[in-house]
Amino acid sequence: MESLKNMVVHSGGCHCRKVRWKVEAPSSVVAWKCNCSNCFMRGNTHFIVPTEKFELLGDSEQFLTTYTFGTHSAKHTFCKICGITSFYVPRSNQDGVAVTFMCVDQGTIAHVEIKNFDGKNWEGSYGETGIASFSKLQK
C-alpha cells in the first residue's frame, strides 16, 4: 500500500453521470481483477478503499440500485439509468468500497497494478492475496 503523502482525490461515476463520487486513494493503485461469476461477466477490475475515504455526491443515491447473490455479502450497486457499476461493497472488504478504476475521471491515476483474485475459489484466494488489508485505514 502506498504512503499517505501520495494520496489524491479521484472523482468518478457512471456513464450517464447521474451517479458521482469522490474517493481519496493513492495516485498509483492496486486493482483486483476477479473471476467470480458476477465480476467475470461485467469485466470488473477495481481498487479498494476504506469506506471513510469514499463519498457519494449530490443526489446520486436516488439513481442507485443493488444486486446481491450467493452469500449476499457483496452489495453490487449500479446506476438505474445506464447500468454501470462504478463502485460496490465487496464480499472481501465489508469495511470498504471497491471502485471500478475505469470509472475514475481521467487525470488522477498515474499507474494501475492489476492483481488477480480467484473469485471462483473465493475462500482460498481471500487468505492468499491479503486483499482484506486494502480497506484498512493507513496511519
Helices and strands as residue ranges (DSSP letters): G 4-6, E 7-13, E 20-26, E 28-34, H 37-42, E 45-50, G 51-53, E 54-56, G 60-63, E 64-67, E 76-79, E 87-88, E 96-100, G 101-103, E 111-117, G 119-121, H 122-129, G 131-135
